[in-house]
Amino acid sequence: MKKTNPIDCFSCKHFYVTWDANNPRGCKAFGFKTRRLPSDVVLETSGDDCLKYSPKKTKVKKPKKDGWIA
């Protein structure tokens, strides 16, 4: 039975998009570029989920001030 990958690289702070058309995705933590998601490559080669996953810091949106400006 094939193991599914629960890690979403798009929400990881180590994930980046490259200019290389053959390898458009990369992982700064492991230092490689690939055509597939880096977490899929890590799962396939090691057999374990990515241990360097860390979520991106999200910006807190300030509420818009409602009101009338003269």
PATI-882396 format. One line per field, with one value per residue: residue in three letters; x, y, z of N, C-alpha, C, O, CB in turn. Coordinates in pm, whole numbers. Glycine has a CB too. Example, Ala and Ser with C-alpha at 12.3 -4.5 7.8 and 13.67 -1.06 7.14 Angstrom:
<atoms>
lolo [ALA	SER]
n.east [1319	1285]
n.north [-569	-225]
n.up [780	708]
ca.east [1230	1367]
ca.north [-450	-106]
ca.up [780	714]
c.east [1320	1290]
c.north [-330	3]
c.up [780	787]
o.east [1424	1341]
o.north [-332	114]
o.up [846	804]
cb.east [1131	1408]
cb.north [-447	-60]
cb.up [905	572]
</atoms>
This chain:
<atoms>
lolo [MET	LYS	LYS	THR	ASN	PRO	ILE	ASP	CYS	PHE	SER	CYS	LYS	HIS	PHE	TYR	VAL	THR	TRP	ASP	ALA	ASN	ASN	PRO	ARG	GLY	CYS	LYS	ALA	PHE	GLY	PHE	LYS	THR	ARG	ARG	LEU	PRO	SER	ASP	VAL	VAL	LEU	GLU	THR	SER	GLY	ASP	ASP	CYS	LEU	LYS	TYR	SER	PRO	LYS	LYS	THR	LYS	VAL	LYS	LYS	PRO	LYS	LYS	ASP	GLY	TRP	ILE	ALA]
n.east [83	56	196	35	91	85	183	185	358	330	257	479	770	1016	979	1010	968	1124	1320	1384	1272	1260	1276	1071	1011	1136	1329	1450	1547	1644	1789	1745	1609	1310	1076	840	642	846	807	694	907	1085	937	926	1199	1303	1105	971	771	829	1064	1153	958	801	558	459	494	213	70	-97	-404	-508	-807	-1035	-1102	-1415	-1620	-1697	-1523	-1438]
n.north [-118	218	503	804	1156	1392	1649	1988	2158	2418	2573	2585	2736	2691	2628	2716	2883	2821	2953	2773	2584	2308	2213	2333	2373	2408	2328	2496	2409	2145	2185	2135	2113	2035	1868	1777	1805	1898	1764	1525	1402	1372	1197	974	903	875	749	854	1126	1473	1616	1868	2050	2359	2588	2878	3219	3409	3716	3950	4085	4418	4556	4724	5068	5185	5443	5788	6013	6347]
n.up [0	-88	64	157	104	350	370	275	54	-42	171	327	470	353	89	-255	-574	-878	-1155	-1340	-1601	-1628	-1369	-1171	-897	-562	-264	5	249	214	-13	-296	-634	-813	-1034	-930	-623	-351	-103	-181	-310	-96	66	-104	-131	132	276	487	622	544	753	790	753	802	891	699	804	862	758	961	899	913	1037	821	834	881	772	714	512	495]
ca.east [0	134	173	-2	170	0	252	158	479	296	243	606	857	1134	940	1023	946	1247	1308	1419	1151	1262	1260	1011	988	1255	1327	1570	1596	1722	1877	1728	1498	1244	955	727	650	961	768	673	1040	1137	861	965	1338	1331	997	910	726	933	1087	1194	841	766	458	493	433	110	52	-225	-468	-572	-944	-1056	-1180	-1538	-1657	-1706	-1414	-1479]
ca.north [0	338	602	934	1266	1492	1778	2081	2241	2556	2644	2571	2852	2650	2605	2830	2858	2853	2997	2656	2525	2163	2189	2459	2382	2378	2326	2560	2332	2032	2234	2073	2155	1918	1891	1744	1871	1847	1670	1395	1345	1331	1078	862	862	835	668	930	1261	1576	1657	2008	2134	2460	2673	3017	3318	3482	3854	3978	4196	4517	4582	4850	5167	5228	5579	5886	6109	6474]
ca.up [0	-102	168	101	157	415	376	166	37	-70	297	399	450	277	-50	-346	-716	-950	-1296	-1422	-1658	-1606	-1225	-1127	-753	-485	-118	59	363	164	-118	-427	-720	-870	-1112	-842	-493	-275	2	-247	-334	35	106	-189	-110	270	330	596	588	553	891	793	726	900	825	673	893	789	799	1022	830	999	991	751	909	813	809	609	514	433]
c.east [88	96	137	74	80	59	220	276	446	278	369	697	983	1105	963	1002	1072	1217	1339	1292	1144	1238	1201	990	1114	1232	1458	1630	1685	1814	1866	1608	1441	1122	830	736	767	923	739	807	1100	1068	905	1106	1364	1226	924	862	842	945	1127	1078	820	674	507	428	333	98	-88	-283	-532	-712	-954	-1139	-1300	-1571	-1654	-1591	-1456	-1375]
c.north [125	440	736	1044	1374	1633	1861	2177	2389	2638	2634	2690	2818	2630	2732	2785	2905	2903	2883	2587	2374	2125	2314	2476	2343	2382	2385	2479	2215	2071	2163	2133	2030	1958	1869	1826	1813	1746	1531	1325	1295	1203	956	812	811	742	736	1064	1358	1625	1804	2103	2234	2561	2816	3107	3397	3623	3872	4101	4290	4542	4719	4943	5206	5368	5671	5985	6232	6522]
c.up [0	5	104	172	218	413	252	155	16	58	384	369	370	128	-132	-490	-789	-1091	-1391	-1471	-1635	-1460	-1161	-976	-678	-336	-68	174	319	49	-251	-500	-785	-951	-1025	-714	-414	-166	-56	-271	-204	81	26	-158	32	329	446	545	605	697	903	761	839	832	807	777	811	846	856	953	931	948	925	837	825	860	689	622	435	335]
o.east [182	-22	202	117	5	-9	228	291	526	284	367	701	1051	1199	937	1015	1120	1104	1321	1213	1035	1187	1275	954	1190	1131	1565	1752	1789	1908	1967	1520	1511	1072	728	826	786	998	758	818	1160	1133	918	1130	1439	1255	826	904	941	847	1135	1100	822	709	583	322	365	114	-185	-220	-601	-734	-891	-1234	-1287	-1551	-1613	-1565	-1504	-1393]
o.north [135	461	778	1028	1439	1728	1812	2267	2476	2760	2671	2739	2909	2616	2842	2667	3015	2895	2897	2538	2318	2017	2394	2585	2257	2432	2331	2481	2190	1997	2132	2193	1932	2070	1936	1908	1691	1652	1431	1204	1187	1112	847	691	715	665	682	1111	1328	1671	1858	2223	2197	2614	2868	3075	3446	3645	3816	4207	4246	4548	4816	4902	5255	5404	5634	6036	6221	6627]
o.up [79	32	7	287	145	452	139	237	51	52	501	256	322	49	-84	-523	-764	-1138	-1512	-1390	-1625	-1432	-1102	-932	-723	-287	-95	194	379	18	-314	-440	-808	-938	-1044	-699	-412	-140	12	-254	-200	131	82	-157	50	421	497	439	672	756	1013	745	957	726	888	830	702	966	805	948	1023	827	968	903	713	976	579	732	322	273]
cb.east [-94	116	297	-155	257	-27	404	24	561	170	123	676	897	1190	793	1162	818	1339	1402	1508	1143	1394	1397	882	871	1363	1305	1538	1478	1630	2016	1712	1545	1204	951	725	516	1036	644	598	1133	1119	710	956	1431	1343	1051	1009	605	900	1194	1306	714	893	329	448	541	-25	75	-212	-572	-489	-1042	-1125	-1094	-1656	-1566	-1842	-1284	-1505]
cb.north [-1	397	617	958	1327	1451	1758	2159	2189	2562	2591	2438	2911	2522	2561	2896	2932	2730	3117	2557	2555	2107	2150	2473	2292	2474	2181	2701	2279	1922	2226	1921	2260	1820	1798	1594	1855	1962	1722	1414	1450	1443	1102	903	977	957	536	948	1303	1694	1570	2032	2048	2529	2673	3059	3411	3409	3950	4000	4145	4649	4572	4826	5291	5129	5632	5958	6047	6581]
cb.up [120	-242	259	112	46	557	390	189	-80	-153	374	361	584	335	-59	-330	-770	-956	-1325	-1341	-1807	-1653	-1159	-1193	-710	-522	-62	106	446	120	-72	-414	-829	-759	-1236	-808	-414	-211	77	-381	-400	139	88	-335	-139	355	376	712	677	457	954	695	706	961	903	532	958	797	681	1177	730	1004	1108	616	946	842	918	611	455	539]
</atoms>
